[in-house]
Amino acid sequence: MNTRLSATLVGEAGQADAEKRARGCSRPVRLVGSTTLVDWDTGEVRPVYSSSSELDGTTYVRCGNRRAAVCPSCSREYKGDAWHVLMCGLAGGKGIPASVAEHPCTFATLTAPSFGAVHGLRAKGPCRARRDHPVCPHGRPAWCNRRHTDDDSLLGQPLCVECYDYLAHVVWQWHAPELWRRFCIALQRSLAARCGLSVQQFRERCKISYSKVVEFQARGVIHVHVPIRLDGPAGPDGPGPGLSLSTTDLEAAVRDTAGKVVLESEPLPDGVVYRLRWGAQVDTRTITDTADQQTRSPHAAHPRQVAAYLAKYLTKATEDFGLPQRVFSAAHAASAGASLHAVRLIQTAQHLAEHGGDAYTRLLAHLASLGYRGHPITKSRAYSVTFGQIRRAKRLHRSRPAGLDPGADVRELLDLDDDLPDGFERLSTWAFAGLGYLDLATAAAAVEAAVRARSR
């Protein structure tokens, strides 16, 4: 056979084998090394796995990126894991009892305040219809008669860039995690006051459990979706709180608290201090299994509907603004094709990081998220199962499918190291070899080298 043709066939075989082992990951991590079991008393060594046993001598590990724009395969898996984390806290499963659905629970949405007029979608009528056609102080139209669509590039763009308060936008976004922390503290105090209890007495009888998911609006600022549940002292495994609190009380406390929480920012070099608060739009919907799954009601939501909605947004970040996964400057964002609004936000964040003092220096590490420094999803300790527990269960299922009970409590599953023979320890030695799949020529060379190594 022709040598070039033979090398091509070998390379194609190596690529196909690598993609199968990485289960379709777009950019897997390449590792070389081995895992063995060692009895340090007797010196016995039992091989478990080595990358040299693979066709090309390389082990491929999935990248695990949650962003659909980066890796559709890993994003789809992350979305499924997130759905289980959210769903188990709303309706039970994976060891969480179904009785958790009887606890008072609401789906709350907290938004950011306005920093200036922007183009948006309207359920009825044009964007910002005005018969008198007013203009802003800079002479630009303060109205818009267009009916925007979901893919309209004007969505989220300011009507006047000089009227829009970009600095306040970035400062609010930077402090949003702290604003959420203060909201949680104030919500607990509000519920305790409604029961006529001190905070300590309330904490002994009721736990506030939640799972917070962050979504970027078209104007480049986050808003927070959060299922909030009231539990008894035993959390999701026990009955609801032994207090006269209903879902209606919880929703009233959420709305009241969101309107009262205020956070003062660190002073800027010119002495300006921003008083930061949540926006006026606060939405609450009761989570109940009697709600219609097919329609969006302003008053109630089905657990599956909530979990699917939140899991979908977890696979997105700021790619809708044309931003890459990493941004180093406003010029870099502009060269990558980012929207003018996003570039101006990054430019403001960059200037604030360089001239705003020590409190804002770390903004440079969060330019790709437009100044938001929090996680896409967080949860209270007792809300549900964790991502780690779900992934541990999947690892155990892949290693011994018949040995895992489908109804097992994933919070109590033992990891692989807990099944080691007596006296043995797991010893792993792995080294990073690169990212992504090898091209045909390199894959062919890797396969040939691995074959030669095995023959030796």
N, C-alpha and C positions, 0 to 999 in steps of 0.2 A: 504493500500500500504506500502511496505517496506520503513522504514524511510530513509535509505541510498539512495534508488532509487528516493524517493520524493525530497530529497535535490539535487540530481544530476539534475533532471528535472528542478527544480527551478533555479539552477545555470546556466544551459544551456539557459533557457528562459531569465535570466538576462543578460547573455553575448550577446545573439542575439539582445536583445533590445538596449543594449549599442552600439553595432556596427552599428545598424541602425541609432541611433541618432547621432553618430559621423561620419556617412556617409563614413565608411570604412577607417578612419584614423588609421594608424598603432600604434600610441602611443599618444592617446588623453590626454588632461589635465582634471582631475577630480575636480569638484568644488561642494561646498554645499553652499546654501544661497537662497536669494529670491530678487525679484524686485517688488516694489510697487509704486503706485502713491499717493502722500500726498498733501493735501491742508492745509498749515500751518495756515491759518486764521480760518478755520472751524474745523480742526482736522479730516476731513474725510480721510479715508485710503481705497484705492481700490487695491486689490491684482492683479498683472499682471502675475507673474510666480514664482514658487518655486521649488527647486530641490526635495522637499518632495513629490511632485505630481508624480515623476517618479517611475518606477517599483522598482528600488533599492535605491531610495532616493538620487541619484547622478546625476549631470549634466555633460555631456561630451562635451568638446570643442576641435575642431580640432587643432592639433599642429601647422599647417601652415608652416612646414619645406619645403623649396624649393628643397632639395636634394632628387633625386629619390632613392638613396641608403638608405635613412633614412625612408621616407614615400612616397611610390608611389602615393597614393591618393592625398595628399596635394601638392606633386610636380606637378602632372598633373593639378591641379587647378591653381597653381602658373604659370605654363607654359601658360595656357590659358589667364590669366590676363596679363602676360607680352606680349603675342602676340597682344592683343588689344591695350595696351599702345604703342607698336611699330608701329602697323599697322595704328592706327588712325593718327599718325604723318606723315605717308607716303601717305595715300590715303583717309583720312577722316573717319568719323564715330563717334558715341557716342556724337554727337554735334559738332565735328570738320567738317567744310565744305569740300566737295570733291575737291574744287578748290585748296586746299593745295598741291595737286599733281602737280600743274603747277609751283610751286616755284622751283628754282634751288636746286638740291639735289644730293648728292653723298654718296656712301657707301665706307668709308675709313677704311683701316686696318693699324695700326701702330705696329711695332714689336720691340723687344728688340735687342740690338747688340749681336754679338757673344762673348761668354766667353770661347770658346774652341770647338774643333771638336767633334761632337756627331753623333751617328748612326741615320739615317733618311730615310724617304721614297723618292724615286726618280721616276718621271713619266716614265723615260726610263733608263734602265741600272741598274747596282748594286749600292749599297750605296755610296761607295767612291772608285771607281775602279782606280787603279794606276798600270801601267805596271812596273815601277821601284821599286815598293814595298818599299817605304821609311819608316824610323822609326823616332820616336820622340826623343828628347834629353834624354829621360829616357829608350830608347831601346824598346819601344812598337810600334806595327805596326801603321802607320799613314794612313792606307788604309783598305778597307773592300769590299770584292767582293760579299757579300751576297745581295740577293734581299729580303728585309724585308717585312713583312706583317703587317697589322694593329694591330694584337694581339701579335707581336713579343716583348718579354721582353727586347730586346736590344734597342728598339726605345728610343731615347732621352738620352741614356747612353753615357758618354764621351768615346772616344777612349783611352784616357789616363787620369786617375783621377788626376795625378800630374800636367799635363799640364793645366787642366781645372781650371779657375779662380773662385773658389767658393765664395771667399770674394767679388769680384766685382759683381757676380751674385746676392748675397744677398743684397748688398748695393744698386744696381740698383732697385731691386724689392721693397725695402723699400721706395725709393724715387719716385717710379713710379707715385703716385697720384699728387705729386708736379710737376713732369715733365709734366703731362697732363694739369695741371692748367696753366703752363707757355706756353704750346702749344696753348691753347685757347686765351690767351692774345696776343701772337705773331701772330696768324691767323687773329685776328681782325685788328691788325696794318697793316699786309700785304695787306688785302683786301682794307683797307682805302687808302693805298698808291697807289694801282692800280687804284682807282677812283680819285686820286688827292685831297683827303679830309683829314682833321684832324680826329683823332679818335672820338672826340666829335661830329663832323658833321656826320661822318659815323654812329654812334650809334643812331642819331636822325632819320636816314632814313632807317636803315637796322638792323635787329636782326639776330644773328647767333643762330640757334636752333639745338640741337643735343640730341641723346640718346646713351650713351656709355655702351658697354657690354664687360666684361673682360673674356677671355678664357685662360686656362692654356695649353701651348704647352707641347709636350712630354718631353722636356728637363727641365720642371719644372719652366719655366718663363712665365709671362703673355704676351699676346699681346691684343691689343685693337681693337674692331670692333665698328665703330661709323657711323650711318647715320647723315650727317650734312646737314642742310637745311638753305637757306637764306629767311628771311621773311621781310615784310615791318614793319612799326611801330606798326600795329595792331596785329602782330604775325600771327598765323595760320588762324585767322578769317578774315583777310583782304587780299588784293592783295600782290604780291611779292614786293621785294625792288624796289624803284623808281630809280634804278641805272643801268648803262649799265654793269651788271654782269651776266654772263652765268654760266652754270654748268662747262664748260671748264675752266673758270676763277677760279672758286672755287676749282676745282681739282688741277690746277696748283699752287694755293696758299697753299693748303694742303701739296703737295709734297715739295714745297720750304720751308715752315715753319718747317716741320718735320726734314729737314736736317740742320736747323740753330739753333734750340733750344738747349741750353746747360745749365746744372745745376751742380754746384760744391757741392759735399757732405761735410758734417762736417768732420773736420780732425780726423783721427784715432789716437790712442795713439802713434803710431810711426811717426806721422806727415804726413802720406799719405793722399792726397785729390783726390778723383775721379772726373773726368769731365764726367758727365753722359749725354747721348743723346739717341735719338731713333735709331733703326737699319736702315740699308741701304734699306731694303725691305719695301717700302711703296706702298700700292695698293689702287687705287681708281676706282670705277665703278659707272657709271651714273645710278640712280634709275629712271626707267620709266616703265609705264604699257604696253609698246610695246615690252618689253624684253620677251624672251621665259622662261616660268616658269619651264620647265623640264630640261633645260641644264644650265650649269654654263659658262657664257660668261666672258672673261677677261675685257670686256668693259662696259657691261650693266647688270643690275639686276632688276628683277620685285619686286614691293613692298611686295607681299605675300612671295616671295622667301626669301627676307631679314628678314622679321619678323619671319618666321618659323625657319630659320637658327639660329637667335639670341636667340629666346625663347628656343630652344632645348639645347643650351649650358648653359643657366641660371640654369638648373636643375642639373648641374654637378659642382663639386668643385675639390678637390684633391684626391678623392677616387680611381681614376685610378692609383695613385702611392701607393696604399695600406694603405693610411692614414685614421685614424678614424676622427670623427667630432672634437674631441679635442685631442691635443697633448701636453704633458707636458715636454718632453725631447726627445733627440735623442734615448736614450735607450727605452723609451716608444714606439716611432715610430718603432724601430727595432723589438720589441716584438710583435707589432701589425701586422707585416708582410710587412712593407713598403719596397720599392725598395732601393738598396744600394745608388743610386744617391740621392733620397729624404732624406735618413738618413744623408748623408754627408751635404746636404744643411741645414738641421735642426741643425746638430752639429755646422756648421759654424755660423748660426744665434744665437744659444745659446751662443757660445763663444763671439760673437760680442756684445750681450746684456749684458754679464757679465763683459767685459773688454773694450768695445768701448766708454764708457762715457755716459753721460745723454741723448744724442741724440738717443741712440739705446736701452735704457732699456726696452722700451715697445715692443721690438721684441719678448719677451717671451710670450706675449699674442697672437701672430700671427704665432706660429710655425706650426699650422695645415694648414695654407695657404702659407707656405714656405716663410714667411716674407712679404707677400703682405698685406697691412693694409687698402686697399680701399674697396668699395662696389662692388658687382658683376654687378650692373646696376645703373647708375645715368643718369639724364637728365637735360637739362636746363628748366627753369621755364615755358617757353612758347612752349615747343616742342609738347605736347599732353595732354591727360587726365592723371590722376594719378592713382596709385594702390588704394589709399583710395577712390577715387570717383567711381571706378568700383566696389569695394567691398561694398560701401554704396548702390549702385544700386541693387546689388544682395541681400543684407539684406532687402531692401524695397520690392523687388520682392517676397522673401520668406514670408514676413509678410502679403502682400496683392497683390497677382499676378495680379489681374484684374485692379488694380489701377495704374499700371506703364506703360506708353507709351513706346513701343519698340524703338521708334525713339527719345526719350527724350535726352536732353543734360545732361549728367551725371555730368557736372560741376555745374549745377544749382539745382540738386535734394536736397531736404531738408532731414535732418536726422530724425530718429524716434522721437527724443526729440522735434522736431518742430511741431509735430502733437498732443501735449498734450492738454487736456482740459484746459480751462481758470482757472488760479489759482492753478493748480497742478504742482508738480515737481516730477521727477523720482528719487526714492531712491533705491539704490542697495546695498546689503550687501552680499558679496561673500567671501568665504575662500578656499584656496588651500587644496585639499584632497589627491592629489597624481598624478602620471603619469601612463598611460597605463591602459589596461583592468584588471579587477579582475579575479583571477582564479576561477574555478568552486565552490570550497568550500566557498571562500570569497564572491563570487557573490550570492550564496544561502543564506549566513548569512545576507548580505546586504539587499536582497529582503525581508527576514523574518523580519528584524528589521524595514524596512520601512513600511511594512504592519501593524506591531504592533503599530508603531507611528501614522499611519493614523487612526487606530481603536480607539486609545486613544483620 
